[in-house]
Amino acid sequence: IEASYSNQTEALSLGVVLSEPENGAVARILGLPGRPAVDLSLDGAGPISDFEAGLSLSTNDVERATGTFGFISETGDDGMERLDMRADIRGDIGALLPSEYADFFGADSRLAVQAERRETGEIALPVLTVETQHLALDGSALIDAGGWPRRLSLSGLVASEDGSPVLLPLAGEKTFVDRATLEIGFDEAAGNEWTGAFRLDGLERPGLTISELTLAGEGEIVPRNGDVPGRFDGKVNYAALGLALDDPGLALAVGPEIEGDLHVARTGDGPVRIDRLSLNGPGLAVDAEAQVAGPGEDFTTNATLRLDAGDLSRFAVLAGLDGLGGAASLGIVSEIEPLNGIFSVMMSGSTDDLALGIAELDPLLTGEGTLALAADRDETGARVSAVRIVTDEAQITGSADLTSDVIDAIVELDIRDLGLAVDGLSGPARIRAVAERRPGGATGITADLTARGIEGRAVARIARQSDGGTISGETTLDIAEIAPLARLAGQDISGAIDLSVSGEAAPGFETFDVTLDGTATNIDPGVAQLRPLLAGEVQLDAALSRDVDGRISVER
C-alpha cells in the first residue's frame, strides 16, 4: 500500500496492490467459491478536488470487476465548495458468489453511487444505482443535519426476462419470487406527503408459499423547523393472498389469506406511537395500539390488544388440543420493558362454549364464560396477583407470588355439580390448593377436596436441593362410595373407604418409605368369590419401601 497527501498542493496519490495465491486469507474471509487466487488493485493520483482512482479485481487471472472511485469539488447553492464522493463499479460479480446465486447477478452487474456532505450538515445521495441481471434499483435522497429526510426516491424491480422464478441471494433456505416491485417517494418541496408501495408475487420457500403480498402506505414527513420538532406519520395496508404453510397447525390457524393495517407516528424525539395495528383472517381479528419509548427509557412499551376468535378449533393443532373449540374474545393491557424483562399485564375476556377436548372438564366450560388475569414481573420475581375464570358451572380463582426464595400461591376451584364431570357423583365440589415457601425453607403444599360423600386432604413438604430435596407428606381420603371413581379407572368396584397414606421419598423416588392405614367398608370387587371376604369393615395396614439397591419391600 502506498499513499501520500500534500496540504500545500492538495495532491493525493493512492496505490493499493493485493495479490494472493489460491486458498488465501481474503478468499477464505469473503467465502469466495473454490477459494481462488485473488488480485486487487486501486491506483490513482491527482488533486483531491478532482481525484479518481481505478479499481480492478481478478480471480484466477480472470478480470471480475473494474471501475472508478474518487472525489470531485462542487460549488453548492450557498456558494460554498464541498467535496463529493463518486464510485462506479461493474463486472461479473456473480462469479464471486455460490454458483446457485450467480444467475441473479449475471455477467455484468453495476453499482453507481454519488454522495455529498454539505456545509449545512445535510447529506445528499443524488445517485444510487444497482443493476444486475434480475435486479434494478434506482434511488436518491437528501437528509438534513437532524436526520430528517428532505427528499427521498427509491424504485426497485426483481424479475426475470422470461417471467421464470428468481432465486434471491439470501442466507438460509432458498427463496424464490416471480416478481417484486418497490416504490417510495417524498419531496418536501412538493409537500409533506410520502407514498410507498411494495408488491411481491409468487414467493416460495420451504414451508411457505404466498401467491401475492402487497403493502401500500402514505403519510406525512414534516422536518424540524427551528424550535418546532419534526414529525412523521404513516398508514400502511397489507395483505397476503394464497398463503400456504407446510406446518398444519399454523396453516389451520392463519388460513389462506390475511390482511390488516398499521398506523404509526412520531414527533421529534418522542415515543413512537402505533395508533393501530390490525390483522384479519377467516374467523380471526386482532386490533392493537402501542407507544414505544426511546432508548433513554429502555424502549418501554405500553400496549393494548383485542383478539376475537370466532372458531377456536382452528388453533387445535397448534395448541396440541384436538378437541379445542368454541369462541373467545380477549383484551390485554400491558407495559413491557423489553431490555430487562420487566412487565405488567392485565387480561380480560369472554368465552362461548369453550371446549378443550377433555371429557371431564368440557361440561364445566359450556355456555358463556369470563376470565380475568393480572400479572407482573420485576427484578425480584413474577406475580400473578389475580386470576379468575367463571362459567355457569364452575369458578376458578387464584394468585401467585414467585421469586427465587419465596412462593405464595393459592388456587380454588368451585364446581356447581360434580356430576357433569364424573358420572355417578352429584352436588357441589370444592378444591383448594396452597403452596408456600419462605427464604431458606422447604416448599409446603396443601390441597383440600370437598364434595358430596368425599373428603380429602394432601399435605406435602419438599426440602431445598441443598438440603437433599427430600419429599415427605400425608394424604387422607374419606369416600362414602368409591364406585363412580372406580369406573373412571375402568373397574367395577363399590363400597366405602377411609384411608391415610404417609411417607418420605428421595428425589426421583429412588428410595422411599410409605405407610398406609385405614378402613374399607362393604367392598364389592365385582368378584363373587371375594365379596364375602370383604363384607363389613376391613382394616387396612401396610408399609411399602424401596432401598438404595432398588429392592422393594412390603410389610404387614
N, C-alpha and C positions, 0 to 999 in steps of 0.2 A: 504494500500500500504506500503510495506517495501522494502527499497533499501539501499545498502551500497557499498562503494568502497574504497579500500586502495591503496594509492600511493606507499607504500613500497612493498606490496606483489602483487599489481595489481589484487587483488581478487575482483570480482564483485558478489554481491548477490542481487537478484531481486525476489520479491514476490508480485503479484497483485491478489487480490480476489475480485470479484464483484458479488453480489447476490441481486436480487430484485424480488419482487412478480409480479404477473400479473398486467398489466396496469401501469407499472413503467416508469420512465423517459427515460431510454435507449431504451425501446421498442417503446415509442412514438417518440423519436428523430429519430431513424432508420426506423420508419414506418413498423415495423415487423407485419405481418398479425395476427390479433387476439390479439395483444399486450401480448405475453406470458410472463411467468416468465423467467428470464434470469440469467444464471450463467456463469461467465467468470473467468478463472484463467491463470496466466502466472507465471511460477516458474522455477528458475534456480540459480546455484551457481558454481563458479569456476574462474580460471584465465581468464582475458579478452582476452588473446591471444588464448584461446580455450574455449569460453563460449557458452553454449547452454541452452536455456530455453524452457520448454514445454508449449504448449498452448492448452487450451481446452475451447470450447464454447458449452453450452447446453441451450435448451429452453424447459420448462415444463418437466424437468428431462430427456430429451432425448438428447443424445450427437449429435451435428450437425457438429462440425469441430474440428480437432486436428492437431497438427503439432509442428514444432520447429522453433525457432528464435534465432540467435546468431551471434558471431563474431569468426574469426579464423585468426591467424597471418600467413602471407605468405611472402616469400622472392622473390622479383621481379628480373627481368633480370639485373637490375643495382646493385644487391646485397643489396638493401635497403629493410628493413622489412616494411610491411604495414598491416593494419587491414581491412579485408574484412567482409562484411555483407552477411549473408545467411538466407533464410527463405524457408520453405517447409510446406505448409498447404493444407489439403484436407478434404473433408467431404460433407455432404448433404446441400450445400448452397441453393439449390432450395427451401428448406423448410423455408428459411428466406425471401422469396420473395412472391409477389402475386401469387396465385395458377396458373394463366394462364401462368406465366413465369417459373414455376418450371420445366417443361419438357425440357427447353433449357439447364438447368444446370444438371438435372438428380440427382441421389442419390449419386454420387461420383465425385466431382469436385476437381481440384488441381491447386494450384499456387505455382510455384517454382521460386525463384529469387536469384541471387548472384551479388553483386555489389562491386566494388573496387575503392578506391580513391588513386591514385598513387602519389609518391613524386613529379613527374614531373607536377602534376596538372591534369593529364589525369583521366578520369572516364571510367571505363570498366564495362560492363554488360555482362559477359561471359555466363550467363544462364538467360533466361526468358522463362518460360513455363506456358501456361494456357490451361487447359484441362477441358472440360465439355462434356455433352452428345452430343451436336451439334456444339461444337467449339474446334478447335485445333490450337493453336498459339505457335510458337517457334521463338525465336529471340536472337540476341546477338549484342553488339555494343561496339565501342571504340571511345570516344570523346576526342579530345586534349584540352589543357588548354584554347585555344582560342575559344572553342565551335565548332570546325570543326570536322566532322566525319573522322576517320581513317579507320574504318571498320563498316559495318552495314549489318545485315542479318535479314530478317523478312519474315516468311511464315505463312499463315493462311488459314483455311478452315472452312466454315459454311455449314453444310449439315446434313441430317438425314440418318440413315442407310437404310431405305426403300425408300428413294427418295421423301418422302412427304414434303410439305412446312414446313418451320421452322418459328415460331413466334419469332421475335427478341425482346430482353428485352429493348425496347426503350420507353421513355416517349411519351405521346400523343397518337395519333391514332395507332391502331395495324398495324404492318408492317410484312409481310411475304416474305420470299425468298425461292426459290427452292434450290439454291446453290450459294455460293460466295467463291472466291479464291483470295489470295493476295500473291505476291512475290516481295520482294525488296532486292537488293544485291549490295554491294560495298566493295572493299578491296583495299586499297591504295597499298599494297604490290604487287598486281597483275595488277596494272594500275589505271588510273584515272577514268575509265568508271563506271557509275552506270546504273542499269536497274531496271525497275519496271513494274509490270503488275497486273491489277485488273479486275476481271470479276464477274458479278452478273447476275444470271438467275432467271426469274420468280419473279420479285419484284411486290408486290401487297399491296396497302393500300388504304383507302377511297379516291377516287378522282384521283388515279394514278395507272397505270399498265405499266410495262416495261418488255418486253419479254427478252431482252438482253442488258446489259450495260457493255461496255468494255473501259478500259483505258490502254494504253501501252506507256511507257516512257523510255527514255535513255538520257544520257548526261555525263558531267564530273564534278568531285569534286576535286579541287586542293587545299589542305590545305595550310595555311600560311607557308612560308619558310623564316625565317629571316625577312628582310625588305620587301620581296615580299608578297603582300597581297594574301589571298586565294581567290578562285573564284568558282562559281557554275553556271552551265547552264543545262537546260533540255528541251527536246522536248517531248510533250505528245499528243498522238492522242486519241480522244474519239469518241464514237458512242453509240447512244441509238436507238434500233430497237423495233418495236412492241409497240410504245409509244401510250398510250391511256389515255386521260384526261376526267373526268366527266364534267368539265366546257366546254360547247360547243364553247364558244368564244376562249378559249385557245387551244382547240383541233383543231379547224379550222386554227388558226394562226400558231401553231407549226407543225402540220402534224404528220404522223405516225412514222417518223424517222428523227433524226438529227445527224450530225457528224461535227467534226472540229478538230483543233489542237491548242496547246498552246506552245509557245517558251518563256522561262523565263531565266534570267541570273542575276548574281550579283557578283561584285568584291569587296572584303574587306568589309568595312562599307559603301560602296557607295550605290546609289539608286538601287532598284530592277527594272530591265528592262523587260518589256513584249514586246518582239520583234514581236510577232504575237499572236493574239487570233482570231480564226475564228469559225463561226457557219454556217452550211449549211443545208438547208432543201428544200423541194419542193417549188420552186418559191421564195426562200429567201436566201440571202447571206450576212453575216456580217463579216467584217475584221477590226481588231483594233490593235493598238500598244500603249504602255504607258510606263511611267517612274514614279516610286513611290519613293519619298524621305523618309528618316528615321524619327524617332520621333523628332529629333532636328529641323526638318523643317516642323513639323506638318503634316507629311505624304503627302505633296503637290504632286499632281498627274497631270502630263501632258499627254494628250492622244489625239489620232486621231482615228476616226472611219469612216468606209464606209459601208453604208447599201444599198442593192439593193433588191427591192421587185417587182417581175415581175407581181404580181397579188394582188392588194390591197384588193380585195373582201374577201380574206382570213381573213382580220382583221376587217371586217364589224361588226360582233357580238361583238368582244372585244371592239371596239371603240363606239359601240352604234349607228352606222350609217348603216342602212340597205342597202342603195344604194351606199356605198363606192366601188369604182372600179378604174381601170386604173393601171398604173405602176409608180414607183418613185425610184430615186436614190438620196442618201443623204450623204454628207460629213460633219463631225463635228470635229473641233479642239477645245480643252478645256484645261483649267488649273483650278484645283479644290483643295481647302484646306478643306478637309472633317471635320476637328475638329471644325472649326469656321464658316462654311457655306459660305465662300468666293469663288467666281468662276468667270471665264470669258469664254465665249463660242462663237465661230463663226461657222455658219452653212450655207451651200450652197448645192443646188441640182437642180434636174430637175424632171418634171412630164410628163407623156404621157397619154392624155385622162383621166385626173383626174375627178372623179365624187364623190359627197358627198351625192347623193340621194335627193338633194334639187332642185326641178324643175326650180325655177327661177335663181338659181346660176350655176347649172351644165353646161348650154350652154356657160357660160363665161370661163369655165375651160378646154374646149376641146382642142385637139391638144397638141403641145409641150409647156411646161411652165418652168419657172425658179423661184427659190426662194433663198433668202439670208437673214440671220439674224445675228446680233451681239448683245450680251447681257453680262452684268456683274453684280456682286453684291459684295459690300464691307461692312464695318462697318456702313456706312451712309445710305445704301439703295440699291435698284436694278435699273438698267437702261437697256433699250432696245435702244441702240444707233442708230440702223438702222434695218428696216425690209422692204423687197421688194419682191413682188410676181408679176410676169409678165406672161401673156399668150397672144395669138393673139388677144383676145377680151377684156382684162381688165388688169389694173395695180393697185396694192395696195402698198403704201409706208407709212412709219410711223416711229415714235420714241417715247420713253417714259423715263422719269426720275421720279422714285417713291421713296420717303422717308417718314418717319413718319410725316414730316412737309411740304414737298414740292411735288407738282405734276406738271410736264410739259409733256404733251403728245399731239401728233398730228397724225391723220390718214387721208390719202387721197385715194379715190377710183375713178379711171377714167375708164369709160366703152365706148368702141368704138361704139356700137349700142345697146341702151337700149331695142330695140325691141326683142333681143334674150332672154331677161329675162321677159319682160312684153308685152304680145300680145297687139297690137294696138298702142304702142309707137314706136318711131324710133329716130335715131340720137344719138349723143354722150351725155353722162351724167357725172356729177362730184359730188362727196360727199366729204366734208371736215369737220372733227370734231377736236376740240381743247379742252383740259381740262387743267386748271391751278389752282394751289393753292399755296399761299405764307405762310410763318410761321405765325401762329396765325390768318390767314384769312380764308374766305369761299372758297369753291371749285366752280369754274366757268366753265361751259361747253357751247361751241358754236358749232353748226352744220349747215352747209350750203348745199343745194341741188340745182343744176343747171342742167336742161335738156330741151329738145325742148318742149316749152309750159308749163314748170313747173319751178317756182322759190320758194324756201322755206328757212326759217331760224328759228332755235330754239336756244334760249338763256336761260340757267338755272343757278341758284345760290343755292348752298347747304351750309347752315351755319354749323359750327362745332357743335358737340354734346353738348359741354359746353355752346354754345350759343343758344341751343334749337333745332338744326338740322332742322330748317325751310327750306322748298323748295319753291323757287319763280322763275318765269320765264315768257317768252313771246315767242310765235310762230307765224310766218307769213307764209302764203301759198297762192300762186297765180297760179291757174291751168286753162289753156285755155280750156281743155276738160277733164272732170272727168270720162268719160265712161270707158276707159281702167282700171283705178284704181277701179272703182265700180265693174267691172267684177271680179276682184281678190277677192272681198268680196261676190261674188255671187249675185250682184244686177245689174238691168238693168236701170241705171240712166245716163243721159247725161247732158251737159251744162258746164258753166264756173263758177269759184268761186274764190273770193279774200277774204281771211279770216285772222283774227288776234285773237289770244287767249292769255290771260294773267291771272296770278293768283298767289296764295300763298297757301301752304298747310303745315300742321304739319307732322311730321314723321309718316309713315304708313297711311297717308291721313285720319287720324281720324277726322280732321277738314280741311276745305278748302273753298276758295273763288275764283271763276273763272268767268271772263267776256269774252264775245265773241262779236265781231262785224265784219261786212264785207258786201260784195255784192255778190249775186248769179245772174247769167245772163242766161236766157233761159233754166232754169232747166226743164228737162223732166224726171219725176219719173217713166215713163212707165205705168202710170195710166191715162187713157183718161180724167177722171173727174177732175183731179188735174192739167193737163197740162195748161189750160187757166189761172189758178190762179198763176202759176209760170212763165208765159211768161214775157219777158223783164227783167228789173232789179228788184231784190228783196233785200231790206235792211235787214241785219241780226243784231240783237241786243238782247243779253240775258245775264243773270247773274245766276250763279249756286253756291250754298253754302251748307255747312254741319256744324252744330254746335256741341258742346261737347256732346249733348244728342243723336246725330246720326240723327237728323231731317235734311232732305234735302229740300231746298227751291229753287224755280225757279222764277225769276223776269223778268219784261219787256215783 
